[in-house]
Amino acid sequence: MLDTRIRHHALFFGAFIAMIASVCHAQYTTDWLANTYGTLAAHVGNAARSMWVAPEGVVYTASMWDENEGGVAIYQNGQSIGSIGIHSEFQGSAITGNATSIFAAMQAGTQYGSGGVGRYNRATGTRDLVINVSTWNAVTRADAITGLATAGSLLYASDFFGNRVRVFTTDGAWQQDISVAGPGALTLDSAGNVWVARKSAGAIVEYSPAGALLNTIQMAATSRPSALYFDASTGLLMVGDEGPDMNIKLYSTTGAPQLAGTFGVQGGYLDATTGIKGQVGDKRFTRIEGIGKDSAGNLYVLNNPWGGGWDLGRNGGTDIHAYSSAGSLLWKLQALNFEAVAAPDPVTDGALFYSGTNLYSGTAGGTFIANTVDPFSYPDDPRLNVNDTQRDEHFGQLVSVGGNRILVASGQNPAIFYFFHFEPSKGYIAVPDASLPGTAFNTTRAVTGGFSIDSKGDVWAGLDRTNHIYHYPLTGFDGYGKPSWGPGIALPIPMSIRPLTRIIYLAGSDTMILAQGIAGSWDWTAMNTRIEVYHGWSAGNMTRPDPVINLTSANAKSMTAAGNYLFVGYVHTVPNIDAFNLINGHLDATLINSNPGNVDVGNDVDSMYGLRAYLRSTGEYVVTKDNYNGSSIIVYRWTP
């Protein structure tokens, strides 16, 4: 009897412990933003740059890179239904198809190079042919093949640097070349005539099947025809305009082409009459990259947010809209993040999230509110610069001082940081201001020893090979909200934490958090296991850390802090986020995944600033994490 009571007690105690564990587990939720779907199986593919729509409504898109599926993604009725190829096989610049095959531009670095077009069986997904279209086989930061289209047994391909449209049979036999300067998107009309967009010239040219020039549509000087589709049901040529109009133009093709109408808001997401400047939405297009229709008359538009860099696999994101024949929105598919993170907005107590280029709200995929890049007002915006030293500037950091938001955008492992402000007259557009290094901070030294912008707007940076932290106090804002900073104050890095690799300063509690790098390593982005916390740093305590946190998990990569907690993420190991108490250094929680059936949280944190944190007025911590696996942003909401 005694043994039975003991066993019953043990069972009760075990159940009690399990209940406690369950309660602790329930203290945080796991959510996501920036992708329509949160699981790997269902997620929308990364950075689709071209699109072809089959008559039955199956949508094929091509991307330069998708971490967890083939570079040609397949969708139908607003759902992912598979992919073709491997994740790094395609250039993403052009795709087309017919009843049996898909044709897509190949990527530089593959055995076929950027001048090849692969033919893939639609039923099996296997590649059965490569057609050598261009001699430009090693193009990496641009596109060699900029347009593809089929008509019957013929394949048309734009050889951009070759200044020609090349015609092959769909089995790869060359037929003829048509001389066209800078050819881009292609489409074929019912008579077999080929229409070619010359994007930089703002023109579309029409050629007969024999290659004779028939017509030229000269658009406005600022227009940039980026996508073409001939609608056989109406006889209209549909032209996606990537210029300031940001809409689809409809041209009659009977006789001399004439503008017959438009689809989409004039000015797209930058229009300030039907919405806030920068606001995306139904028919408020950004960059139109693909147009197609199915046999039911439904229209599909691929339009991608502005932003990206020389790594075209990070070029803005995927944003597909499907419309009924009457023009009503049927569904959207969005993948707006690859290697990036968004920061909770203090002005809205964490309800909004700012990445380096986009603005989000909500839960369960979130709502894409705005693209903060205006390429026409600010063509020198570093987020558009393909020659930048980084692959992108999609990582966002955000503070608000007196209601003035300051956005800092950077790349995956940055040595340079870009600053932006917001003005009421500019809506959601982030106005470029300065960079560090740069003239505003009077330095050319790279930031290799950590970066922080605190809640007062002060900047703290470990400049390369100085053994100092430079503190740049915010001196104020001009009448438009543009911030400025005073001269840097050099503070010696404590010997016990050298070489320094990360900095976080919490102005509200006067707490400095410093992380050590790896001595003698070539990798200045790597973290060691030692983190020092200095309470009263600005009050004079720059030598007595308390606590000192010694990490026991391997390969720390990113850290962020808010309130009483430091959050640390790791690379090449686990996706876990450890929460350390800043008062006593204890590991109080590990955020893993409270919702594994609906959310994939990725492999790890493969970026220096891939975590952001904010303490809401309710006592809830909001922690965001980069997830390159699912092209999303993970959001943890935790109440200690």
N, C-alpha and C positions, 0 to 999 in steps of 0.2 A: 504493500500500500504506500509505504514511504517512497519507494522508487517511482511509483505512478505519479505521486504528487510532485516529485522533483521533475519528472518528465513534463508534466502539465505546466509547471512553473517555467521550465526552459522554453517550452513552446510559446507560452504567453510572453516571456521576455523577448524571444526572437521576433514575435509578431509586433511587439512594442518598438523594438529597434527598427524593424522594417517600416513601421508607421512613421517614426521620426525621420528616417532616411527619405521616405516619400514626401514628408512635409518639407524637408530641406531641399529636396529636388524641385518641389513645386514653387520654391521661392524665386525662380527665374523662368522666363519664357524664351523660346527660341523662334525667331521670325526672320523674314527676309524682305528685301527691297530690290528694285531694278530689274527683275525678271518676272514675266507673267507666271511662271511655274517655279516651285522651289526645289523639286527633286531633279536628280541627274537624268533620269529616264524621260522626264517630261519637259526639261528646261528648253528655253528658246536659245538657239545657237548664237554664238558670238559674232558680232561685227559683219553681218551680211552686207556685201557690197554690190551684188547684182542679183537679178531674179528672173526666173522663167516660170510661167503658169501654163500647165497642161489644160487641154479642153475640159477635162473632168473636174477641174478645180484643185488639182494637186500642185502645190507651190514648191519650187526648188530654189534655194538660195546658195550662193557661193561666198565663202569666207577665206581669208588668208590663214586663220588659225582658230581652232576651237579645242580647248584643252581635253575635252572628254567625249567628242564624237567626230565623225567625219566632217570634212570641210564643206561638203554639200549637204545642207539640211533639207528635210522634206516635211511639209506641213499640209494639213487638210482640215477644213472646218474648225480652224483655231486651235488645232492640236498638233504636236510633234508626232510624226509617224515613222521616223527613222532618219538615216543619213547614208551618205556614200563616201567612200575613200577613207583616208586617214586624216588626222587633224591638221597636218602641215603640208598637204598635197597640192592645194590650189592657190592661185593668186587672188581669187575673189573678184577680179575685175570684170569678168564677163562669163555669162552662162546662157545656153539656149537648149532646145530639145525638139524631139519629134515623137512619134508614136512609140518608138522602140528605144531611143537613146537620149542621153544627156551629153552635151558638149561643154567643157569648162576649161578656162585658161589655167595652165599649170604654173607652179611656183618656181621662182629662181631658187637654186640650191638642190632641186630634185634632179634626177638624171636626165630629165627632159628639158629643164630650164624654163625661163619665163617666156620663151618663144613657142612653146608647145601647147596644143589643145588636146585634151584627153577625151575620148569617147567612152561612155559608160553605159552598160545595159541597164535600162530602167527596172527590169524585172529582178535581176540578180545583183545589181550594184557593182558588178565587176567591170574593170577597164579592159577593153578589147582592142583599142587602137590609140596611137598618139600621132597627131598630124603636126608636122613642123611648119609653123606658119611664119615665124619671124626669125631673123638672124640675131635679134637682140635677146640672147639667152641668159644674160646675167644681170638683168635689171632688178634691183631690190627695193629702191625707194620710190618707185613709180611703176606704171603699168605698160608693158610692151603690147599686150593685146587688150584693146579697149572696147571691143564690141563683137558679138556673135549673133548670127541669125540663120535659120534654115528655111528653105522653100523647096518642097518636094525632095528631090535627091541631091540638092545643093546645100553647101555650107558656106556662109560668108563670114569673113573674119577681118576686123580692123587691125592692121599692123601699124601702130601709131608712129613709131620712129622710122618705119619704112615708107611712111606717107603713101599708103596704098590700102585698098580693100582687096583681099585675096579670096578667090572663089575656088572651092574644091567640091568634089562629090562628097557625100557623107561617108564614103569609104576611103577618103583621103587622096583621091586623084586630083591633081591641080588642073584647073580649067582656064583661068585667066586672072589678071590683075587689073584693078581700076585705080588710076592715080588720083589720090585725094590727100590734101595736106592736113595732117593732124586728125585722122578719122577717129570717131568715138562710137557711140551707140548706133546700133543698126536695127532696121526692120524691113520687111518685105510686104508690098501691097498685093492686091488680088491679081494684078497683071504681071507679077514677077519683077516689078521695078524695085530697086533697092534704095532706101532712104538712109542717109548717113549724117549723123550729127558732127559738126565741127565746133566743139564746145567753146574753145578759147576765142573763136571768131564769131560766136553768136549766130551761127548759120546752120541750115540743114540743106543738103543737096540730094537731088534725086537722079538716079541713073537707070537707064534701060537694062534689060537682061544682057544686052550686048556690050554694055559699058559706056553708052553715050549719055552725056549730061542732058537732062530734060528740064529740070527746074531747080531754082535756088530760093529758099526762104531766108531772107535776111531779117533776123529778129532785132530787137533794140540792142544798142551797143553794150548794155550791161547784162543782157540775157546770156545764160549759159545752158544750152540744151544738153542735159545729162542723161536722159532716158527717152526712148522712142517706142511707140507701139502703134501698129496700124490696125484699126478696128474695122474688120471686114463687114460687120453688121450695119455700120453707119457710113462707111467710106471715109471716116475721119482719121487723120494722123494725130496721135496724142503725143505731146512733147512735154517732158518734165523739165521745168526751168529752174536751175540751181542758182540763178541770179536773184536780185532783190525781190522779184515778183513772187518767187517761191510757190508757184502754182503749176497746173497742167494746162497747156494751151492746146486747143483743138483747131486743126486746120482742115478745110475742105480740100479734096484732092482731085476734084473734077475741074479740068482746065487749069488755069494758073492758081496755085494754092492761095487761099485766103483765110485769115483768122475768123473762125466761126463761133468761138466761145471759149470759156475757161472752166476749169474745175478746181476748187480750192479757194481759200481766202487770199485776196490780193495782198501780198506781203508776207503771207504765211505766219510763222510764229513771231515775226517782228512787227506785225500789224498792231497798232495801238488804238484802233477804232472799235474792233469787235472783241478785244481782250487786252490783257496787259502785255507790253512788249516783252518778248521772250517766252510767253506762255504757249505751250504746245496744246494740241487737241484735235478734235475732228476737223479735218480740212485745213488746220493751221500747220502746214507742212514745213519741214526743215530742208534738208538736202534730199531731193527726189532722185533715187538711184535706180529704180525699176518700176515698170508699169506692165500690167498684163490683165487679160480678161479670160474667163472661162466660157463654155458654151451656153451657160445659163444667163450670161450677160453681167455677171458679178465682176466688179473692178477691184484689182489688187494694186496697192501702191507701197513700194519700199521707200521709206524716207528716213534718213539717218540724222541724228543730232550732229551739230558741228563740234569738232574737237578731235584730237588725235595728233599723230606725229609720223615720223618716218616708219615706225612699226605699224603697217597698215592693218594688222590684226587687232589693233586697239583704236580703230578709226571711227569713233563716235558711237557705234552700237547698231543693233537691229531694231527697226520699228516698222512693222508691216500692218497696214490697214486694209480691211476688206469691206467693200461697199456693195449694196444691192444695185440692180439695174436702175433703180430710182435714185441712187446716190445716197441712201441711208447707210450709216455705219453698221456693219454686221459684227465684226470682232477686230481685236487688235492682238498682235503678238510682239512682245518687247523684250529685248536683252540689251540693257543699257550700261552694263558694267563688265569689264573684263578684269584687269589688274588695277583695282581702285578701291577707294572707300569714301563714304560720305560722313560728314560731321553733324551731330545733332545741333540744332540752332538754339542758342540761348534766348533769343528774342521771343520765340514761341514755346519756351520751356521744353524743348526737345520734340516738338510736334513735326517740324520740318527737318530735312537732312540735305546738306550741301556737299556735293562732290566737287572735284575740280572743275567740272563743266556743267553738271546737271543739278536739278532741285527735285526732291521727292517728298512725299508725305504718305501716311497711312501704314497699313499692315498687309500681310499675306500677298506680297509682291509689290504693294504700295501703289501710289499714283505718281506718274511722271508729270510733274507740274511745269517745268520750264527747262530750256536750254539757255545757259547764261552767257553764251558766246555770240557776239554780233560781228560776223566777218566783214561786213560792209562798212560799218562805222569805225571798226578797229582792225584793219587788215594786218597790223603788226602785233596783234595779240599773240603772246608766246605759245598759247594753247593751239595755235594754227601752224606753228613754224616747223616744217618738216626737216629743217637743218639744225634743230635744237640738239643740245647735248644729251637730252633724255628721250626716251621712246614715246613719252606722253606726259601730260600734266593732269591726270584724272584724280589724284589723291587730294582731298579737300581738308583744310583745317579752317575753323571759323571762330571768331570772337566778336563780341559786341561791346562797344564802349559808348555809353550815353545814347544808345539806340543806333549807333553807326556800326554796321557790320564791316568787318575786314575779313576777306577770304584770302587764304594762302593756298596756292595750287602747286603741286610738285609731282614728280614721277615715282617709280617703284623704289629706287635706291638713289635719292637725289643728293647732289652737291650744290644745287641752286634752287631757290624758292621764289615764287612770283606772287606779288601782292595785288589785290583788287579791292575796289570799293563799289558801293551801290548808291544810285541817285534816284529820287522819286520819278524824275522825268524819263529815266532809262528803264523803268520797270524792273524786271528780273535780270537785266544784263549786268554782268560784272565788268566794271571799267578797269582796264589795266593801269597800274600805278608805278610799280617799282619791282626790283629784283634784288636778292641777296645771294651772291655778290652783285654789286651794281653801284651806280653813281649815287643813288639815294642813301647808301650806307658807306660810301667812300672806301670801298674795298674791292679788290679783284680776287681775293682769296676764296677758294671753294669752302663750303661748309661740310667738313668731314668729321667734326667732333660733336655733332648733335645740334638740334634746332628746336626752339620753343617760342610760341607767341602766347603771352599770358592774357588773363581776363582784363587787364588794364591796357592791352595793346602793345606792351613792351615786347621787344624781341631779344632773345638770348641765343647766341650762336657760338659754336666751337669752330673757329676758323682754322684752316689747314696749317699745321706745323707752327702754331704759335704758343701752345701750352697755356692758352688763356680762353676764358669764356668772355665774349664781348656782349655787353648789355647796352641795347639801343632803346632809350626811353621814348615813348610816344610823346610828341610835343603838341599834338592837336590835329584838328581837321580844318580844311578850308571850307568855303561856303557851299561846295558841292559834295562834301563828305570825304574828300581825298585826305588820307592820313599822311603825316610826316613824322620823322624821328630825329632825335638829336644824335650827336657824335657818340660813337661806341666807347663804353667804359670797360677797360680791360681788367678782368678779375682772374687771378691765377687759379689754375685747376689744381685741386688738392692732390698731392703726390700719391695718396693711397688709392686714387681712382684713375690714374693715368695708365694707358692712353684712354681718353674720354671718347665715347661714341654716341651717347644719348643724353639729352637734357630735357627735363620738364620742370617748369617753375609754376607753382600754384600761388598766385598773388594774394588770394583771399586769406590764406593761412601762412603766408611767407614761408613756404616750404620748397626747397630745392631738391630735386631727385636726379642723381647722376648715375649713369651706367658705364661700366668699364668695357673697353674694347679688348682685343687680343694682341698683346705685345709682340712685335716682330712680324705680325701677319700682313700679307699684302691686301687683305680684305678689310678695309676700314669700316665696312658696313656691318661687320659681325659683332655680336655682343658676347662678353664673357659671362661669368656667373655672379659677379659682384655688383650690387646696386647699393648706393649710399643715399640716405635720406637726411637732409639738414633742415631742422626746424629753426626758424629765425635767421634765415640766410641774409636777408637784406638788413636785418637788425645787427648783423655782425658775426653770426656764427657760420664761418666758412671753413672750419677746421675740425669740428666735432660731430661726425655723423651719428645719428641715433634715431632709428635702428639702422643696422647694416643687414641687407637682405642677401643671402647666399642662395642662389637658385640651385635646385637639385635636378630639374628637368633639363635635358640637353637642348642646345641650339636655340637659345632665345634670340628673337629677331626684332620684335616690335614691343613697345610699351606705351601706355597712356595712363593718365591719372585724372581723378576728379574726387572732390570731397575728401573722404578718409581712406581712399583706396588707390592702389597701383595695380594696373592690369597688364599682364605679360603674355605674349603669344610666341609660338615657337615655329621653326622651319624644319622641313625634312623629317618631322617626327609625328606630331599629333596636332589636331585642330584646337586643342584645349586652350582656354583663357584662364589663367590663374589670377585670383584677386588677393593681393597682399594688403594687410592692414598697415597703414602708414604710421600708426602710433607705436605698435609693438613688433611689426615685421612679420606677424603670423600669416600663414596661408589660410585665409578664412573660407574660401570657396574656389571651386574649379568649374567653370562654365563649359559644358560639353555639348549636349543637345537634348533638350527636353521634348523635342517634337520630331523624332527621327523618321516617322512615317510620312511627313509632309515637307521636311526641310533637310537638304544636304548642307552641311557646314564646311565642306572642303577638306583638304588634307592638312593644311598648316596655315601659317602667315608668312608668305614669301615676299615681304616688303618691309622697309624700315619704318614706315609710318602707316601701316595697314590696320591699326586700331585707333579708334576715337572713343572718348567717354564723356558723359555729362551727368551731373547730379540734378535731377528735377526737384522742383519745390515740394513734391510729395514724398521725397526721400528715396525715390526710385532711381537707380543707376541705369542709364542707357548706354550700352557699349556696342559699337559697330565694328565689323570685321570684314576684310576683303575675302571674297570667295571666287577665285579664278576658275575653279572647277565648274561651278554652275552659272557663271557669268552673273553673279548676284552680289548683294551686300547683306551680310548676316547682321541681325539686330537682336541683342540680348537685352532683356529688361529684368533687372534684379533688385530685390529689396532685401538687404541684409537682415 
